[in-house]
Amino acid sequence: MASDPGGFAIDVEQLSDGVVIGFDQWVEEFGDFDLVRDLFCAALAGSLRVRVDVRAGRRWRWTLERREFGCGWVSYGSCSVHRPWKRGWSDTLVLRNNFQL
């Protein structure tokens, strides 16, 4: 559930040897539960955001960014589902939750 239309959904799944966490379509597996908890809390509070690249109306790349004191927004990595071969307009959406903790 996102905090509002400009936010993103958060999914967490525990595995036998780690945790998979997803923010919108950005997904990663971690072995460190403390790191997952920190990312989860940051995503709720708005200090974590997902930058979504759109090409010809299709979302194709998701980049997770975290606000770091004194550095601004720092990328934690990207994932994509396909490469946008179509020509057309491109845009970037920035999704950010704002739950009151």
Summary of the structure (lengths in Angstrom):
residues: 101
radius of gyration: 14.1
end to end distance: 15.1
largest distance: 43.3
contacts: 263
relative contact order: 0.25
helix: 13%
strand: 51%
